[in-house]
C-alpha cells in the first residue's frame, strides 16, 4: 500500500495507491495468470482477443478492452478483417509491464500505483486513449491525479518518477511529466534547510565536505541538513534530466556556488576518473513491481557507477561527449562557480571526445578567467594530434590570451559578456599577484615541455613572451626552461641559441643563476657577457646607493637602470647605441680568447716544471749551475791566488750549462 510522505487534502483519496475501476464488462475474474511468456485471465470464459507486446502475449477479451481504450476500439471495429482476434503493438510506452497494469484496470482488478510504475502507466494510458469520453474515471484521469497529488508532493517520489522517464521519451516530455518533476525537485532543493522534513539520501559517509547523517531516517528538527543535502539524489538522473533540474534551480535563484558544486559532484560520478563508485538508490524489484506492495516510497534503486554502462563495459564515447557538453553549457557564468582544475579536466576530455568547438572555446575563456588557480599537473594536457608535440602547447597559449584579455577588461572596471559584481571586479583587478602566479606556472610548464624534441623554437619563444615583463620579478624559472631546452635540442645553431636566450632578462637573474650562466657551455658567449655585465651594473648601483646613504658625494653612479638601457648602452658611452656595444662585446670576446690562450700556455709550463721537479727527486743529487757559480764567487773572494782551480770550475760550469739549457717562462704581459 502506498504511503506518501506528504498529502494534500484534495489528494487523500489517491493516497492508498490502490487503483480500481467498476467492473461493467460482465467478465468476472480473480486476476491474471502468467504461463511462460503469456498472460491469461483467470476466468471461465475463453479468450477471444490476443495482444502481442514484444515477445509477451496477453490472452484477453475484446469487450473489457474496447470499452475503455479508444485505440483498441479502432483496431477492432475499423479493421478490414471481420473477426480480428490479434493485435501486435511494438511502440507502447512502458512495454508489457505498463500494458499488464492497464489490462488489469480494464477488468476491474486492483492495481498498486507506485512512483516506479506511474509514469509508464500514464504514458500507456495516453497511447491507448483511455480518456473520459469512453468512461468516467478512466485511467488517464486517475494516473494524472496520482501524479499531481501524491508524486509531486514528495521529494523522493519526484526523483524516482523522473528517473523512470528515461525510457519513455518523447511521451514523458509531451505529457509534461519531466517538466513537472523537475519543477518539484527545484522548489524543494531551494527550500530553507531548516524546514526540511522529508527523506533524502545525502552524501556517503566517506565524504569529507559533508557530515555523516542517517540516510534512512527523517531529518530531525534539531539537525539542520547541510546545503548540499540534495546533491546525491539529483546525481542519479540522466544528463538531460539533470540539466532540466539545474535549469529550474537557476530560475529559482539558487546560489551559483552550490550550482557549481553539484555540477562537479555529478561529473565525479559519471565521467571517467571520478571519485564515486556506486550510487545507492531503489532496488530493481521496486522498478519491476516485485515489491511494490511493501515499498514505502523513496529512493532504493542501484544505479551504475561513474562512467559505467548497465553491462559494465563503460559509457560510450557519444554518451560521455553528451555529458561533457551538457555540463559545460550549464556552468554558471560567475567566476569561481567551479574550480579551475575541474574546468581543465573538462578541457582534457573535450579534446579527446571531440566536443563542439563553440563549447570548447567558451570553456577556454572560463579557464582564462581564473588561470592563476591552476596547477602544473592540470595544465599537462596531452596533444590529440600524435604528429605534433607531446603536450598541447597551443592550448596554454590560448588560455594566456584569454587571461590577459580578462585582466585588461577588469583593470578598466568592466567585464563584457560576464555578469560579475563590482566588488569582485575590483578585487581581481587590484590583485597584482595573479600575473606573478601565472608567470611562475608558465615557467614551470616550459621547463616540463622543453624536453619534447618536437617542440619548435618558435612555440617556446611565443609562449615565454606571452606575458608582459612586469609579470616576472625574477627570470630564474625562465632560465631553467631555456637551459632545459638547450639540453634537449643540442643541434641548435648559434643564431637559434641567441634567439632563444632573448626571452630572458639578464638583470632579473639571481646570483646563483648568474654563477650557473658563467659555467654553462651551452649558452652563447654573448649571453654570458651580458649576464656578467648586468651583475657589474648591479654592483655599481649598490655601491652608488650605499655611498649616497652615507651622505657623501659618491664617485659611483648607477650605470644602467633597466633592460632597455642595457641593450642600447655601452660602458664607454650611453649615447652611441647598440653598434658601439656590439663592438665592445667583440673586443671582450677577443680579450677573453687571448687570456684563455695565455692561461693554457702557463698551464703547460707549470706541468713541464712539475715533471722536471719529479725527475730531480729520483736522480742522485748533484750541484746545479747556480750552486757552482756561487761556489766560484766564494772561492775567488777567499783565495784569489787559486785562479787556476776557479778556471777549471768555470769550465765545468759552462759545460753543465750547455748540457742543460735553461727554459725561460713567458711573461703574461
Helices and strands as residue ranges (DSSP letters): G 9-14, E 18-19, E 32-35, E 38-41, E 49-53, E 56-60, H 62-66, H 70-77, E 86-89, H 95-106, E 111-112, H 118-127, H 139-146, I 147-151, H 155-164, G 165-167, H 171-174, H 177-189, G 193-195, H 231-234, H 239-251, H 256-270, E 279-280, H 284-288, E 302-303, H 317-330, H 340-353, H 357-369, G 371-373, H 376-379, H 393-411, H 422-429, H 433-449, H 457-464, G 469-471, H 476-488, H 494-501, G 506-508, H 511-518, H 525-550, H 563-568, H 578-618, H 625-638, H 643-659
